[in-house]
Amino acid sequence: MSKKIIVGIIIVFSFIVLGLIFLKISNKKSVSQINEIEKEERSYSSNIIENVKYSSKDPRGNEYVITALEGEIDINNSNIIFLKNVKAIFKLKNSNNVLISSNFGKYNINNFDTIFSKNVIIEYLNNNISGGYLDFSIERGSMIVSKNVVYNNLNNILKADVFNIDINTKDAKIFMLENNKKVNIKYKQ
């Protein structure tokens, strides 16, 4: 082979190598830019809120404060917030505070209705109520506790399916869902 052909092959080969190197660098840069753009889009489109706090008052002057370690806005309905590790304090006018905790919650920012779920605990004076589900509504003026409800006070332990409390009058209705079952009451000695 002549020197011209060898030099020509070296030059062509050099261009091919440089081209591949350039493509690889360019491709890495593009992938990196795409990853950065995706990260920014995720951070802007994220609907997770940390350390959530909502506060409201009803017409009677009762104040309701709900906090959670994390909230997530419902994609289909921006008025609904799904909560995790929920704590609530209900500051009732002319009465003692009610404390509520649960693993999860669903809060409606329009009417302040809140559903507490999983490991629900309600504390009021010397009364404790636990259950799997609590439906709290300012509009209805009620708290409905259901799913394995256990009510404890200094004198009694009561087990029922549903514990319905009127938040205005403090009246309670305790019942079973099936007619043939009875509310279980144990008196403490």
Secondary structure in CASP SS format (residue, H / E / C, confidence):
PFRMAT SS
TARGET T0000
AUTHOR 0000-0000-0000
METHOD secondary structure of the structure
MODEL  1
M C 1.00
S C 1.00
K H 1.00
K H 1.00
I H 1.00
I H 1.00
V H 1.00
G H 1.00
I H 1.00
I H 1.00
I H 1.00
V H 1.00
F H 1.00
S H 1.00
F H 1.00
I H 1.00
V H 1.00
L H 1.00
G H 1.00
L H 1.00
I H 1.00
F H 1.00
L H 1.00
K H 1.00
I H 1.00
S H 1.00
N H 1.00
K H 1.00
K H 1.00
S H 1.00
V H 1.00
S H 1.00
Q H 1.00
I H 1.00
N H 1.00
E H 1.00
I H 1.00
E H 1.00
K H 1.00
E H 1.00
E H 1.00
R H 1.00
S H 1.00
Y H 1.00
S H 1.00
S C 1.00
N C 1.00
I E 1.00
I E 1.00
E E 1.00
N E 1.00
V E 1.00
K E 1.00
Y E 1.00
S E 1.00
S E 1.00
K E 1.00
D C 1.00
P C 1.00
R C 1.00
G C 1.00
N C 1.00
E E 1.00
Y E 1.00
V E 1.00
I E 1.00
T E 1.00
A E 1.00
L E 1.00
E E 1.00
G E 1.00
E E 1.00
I E 1.00
D C 1.00
I C 1.00
N C 1.00
N C 1.00
S C 1.00
N C 1.00
I E 1.00
I E 1.00
F E 1.00
L E 1.00
K E 1.00
N E 1.00
V E 1.00
K E 1.00
A E 1.00
I E 1.00
F E 1.00
K E 1.00
L C 1.00
K C 1.00
N C 1.00
S C 1.00
N C 1.00
N C 1.00
V E 1.00
L E 1.00
I E 1.00
S E 1.00
S E 1.00
N E 1.00
F E 1.00
G E 1.00
K E 1.00
Y E 1.00
N E 1.00
I C 1.00
N C 1.00
N C 1.00
F C 1.00
D C 1.00
T E 1.00
I E 1.00
F E 1.00
S E 1.00
K E 1.00
N E 1.00
V E 1.00
I E 1.00
I E 1.00
E E 1.00
Y E 1.00
L C 1.00
N C 1.00
N E 1.00
N E 1.00
I E 1.00
S E 1.00
G E 1.00
G E 1.00
Y E 1.00
L E 1.00
D E 1.00
F E 1.00
S E 1.00
I C 1.00
E C 1.00
R C 1.00
G C 1.00
S E 1.00
M E 1.00
I E 1.00
V E 1.00
S E 1.00
K E 1.00
N E 1.00
V E 1.00
V E 1.00
Y E 1.00
N E 1.00
N C 1.00
L C 1.00
N C 1.00
N E 1.00
I E 1.00
L E 1.00
K E 1.00
A E 1.00
D E 1.00
V E 1.00
F E 1.00
N E 1.00
I E 1.00
D E 1.00
I C 1.00
N C 1.00
T C 1.00
K C 1.00
D C 1.00
A E 1.00
K E 1.00
I E 1.00
F E 1.00
M C 1.00
L C 1.00
E C 1.00
N C 1.00
N C 1.00
K C 1.00
K C 1.00
V C 1.00
N E 1.00
I E 1.00
K E 1.00
Y E 1.00
K C 1.00
Q C 1.00
END
